[in-house]
């Protein structure tokens, strides 16, 4: 049962990466620092280091700002999509490392990133079309879902 829950949470953190690529690793780093994700004496231990948390948080904040810019490319372009897959897989692996399920959780994180990328793009396009092409409300809503949902997922890891 535990393994299935770990895979589910890894998949969900991958979905977060599909919404906002750098949000997922920043949040798992915060989760490690706060003790929600047990990375002690594991390969992922460096994720709990304050420098790692700081750098990834800066990336998260920059991403939240740049996503609002009109020249930001679609998340479905090759580079954007691959970045989301890498970040989703990595964040999933960190979640899984807490339970010694790194590799299966890496795969779950990648699958989640695919789902989050495609579903997030579709939802945002739909919302923009309902608002006469205005994309900013959808972007802000997606930011809230990504950050809030990510922290919820990281916290849930501590309950397993």
Number of C-alpha atoms within 10 A of each C-alpha: 6 9 15 10 14 26 23 18 24 36 30 28 38 39 33 36 35 36 29 29 30 25 29 36 31 27 28 30 31 25 27 27 20 14 16 22 29 22 24 15 9 13 12 21 18 17 23 21 13 13 11 17 22 14 11 22 19 14 16 21 13 12 16 20 10 12 18 14 10 9 8 10 11 13 21 15 10 10 12 16 20 18 19 31 27 18 28 39 31 27 34 38 29 31 35 29 24 23 18 16 18 24 16 18 31 28 21 27 38 30 22 27 35 23 20 27 26 16 15 21 18 12 13 19 16 14 18 17 12 11 13 8 11 14 18 17 14 18 19 14 11 20 20 13 15 24 20 13 18 26 21 14 23 26 20 16 23 15 8 13
